[in-house]
Amino acid sequence: MNRAIVTIFVMLILTVISLSSCENTTPTDPLIAGNGRIQGYVRAGGSGVSATIGAKALDGAMQDSVIAWTSSDTVGWYQLDLPFGTYGLDVTSAIGGMTTTSAWCDTVHIGEEVQNFDILRGSAIVRIVFPDELVGEIVSVQLLGATWGDITSELTLDSSLAEFEFPLIQADQYMIKMYFPDILSRFFMPGTSLESEADLLMVDVDQVTSYEVDFSADSATIQGRVIGSWQDAGGSPPQVFITDPTPSENYYSYRTSCHEDGSFDVVALRPTPVTVHAQYNGLSLWSGGTDSDSATLYELAPGSSVVIPPLVSSGIEVTLHGPGDTDSYEARIKVFRSNGGGGHISSTDNPSSLHMLLPGEYLVYVYGYCNGQTWAPQWYDNAEDSEMASPVVLHEGELATIDMYLEEGGSISGQIFEYNGQPAVYASMY
């Protein structure tokens, strides 16, 4: 009999222990009157994650105000006490140096009963193998969502293999766009300038979605030099642009600054036909032509290395002299080539230089830039018009230097009227 009583007693203890082990062990504080509670797990790709959860009131006196924040624990469990009402939830997670926010995407109603609500998100990893030449560069990968907008992850390459983590994102369909802030713009995976050819990444809440691409074997190199007038002027090295001319709103180009000797080399991740041009202060010099349409189209193949002929810059250095004020105001200098072409720069430097010009005869015109210059617009050599202006002759690679003596400007005054004859209240004059 005693043995039976002991057996029943032990079974009761084991039952109590078993029941208590099934309950959530997270401490529960008592609720304040008028408050309700929401609790559950934050999961990304099927696993609980640490995150910060915020609640913004969507109704009542505190509408559009953030009422409270809390954090989930290492397994994703969270608990948030809020006054009765309707709220939008904001979820932010920082994993692997990547901060992802899903702002106000979940709507919940808080009442007297405790509401169990799991916050479910997707998770993605993009793995890219780069050529060794790009180690040390900054690279960004952007997921372009069909519904939920864009998310960006950025890092500095410390090896040829890079992993971009997107730990807490909405389940959606994404295009993957990559760019190097310093050398590459607009590039869709697996390596195209066209959105219609871009790979699509399908992210759901049940598992981590992975995407991998290897550029190391397919890349090509294009090399060359930019020499001439910019070196004689002691200027900073120009930039070089390697451009895919495919007609598209999302064309991409590589860019790099030349070395001190004018040399450059660019790694093209997905070789395509490209044009090359150098740029200095907004003026461009095209390889093999006078513009993008006539420039040489270089065919790149995987693993190839293409060396282009040197780009030779001619230039004009303009020194401004008084009696007009040459120090306080910005000048715009325009050059016109006799058989077409030219360009302009705006500068507060004196002297100012225009580079990336082709050989030929140029007319030079200087005028103020809408900020109160004390001197008159004029042609080189104080000519009255372009027909009387003296041309500046440029030879290949030459830096021509000229002096311009600025005449003091006059003034004009009067009154501006509307079409009905009434004085204009607001008007601008150019």
Summary of the structure (lengths in Angstrom):
residues: 430
radius of gyration: 33.4
end to end distance: 112.1
largest distance: 129.1
contacts: 1312
relative contact order: 0.09
helix: 8%
strand: 50%
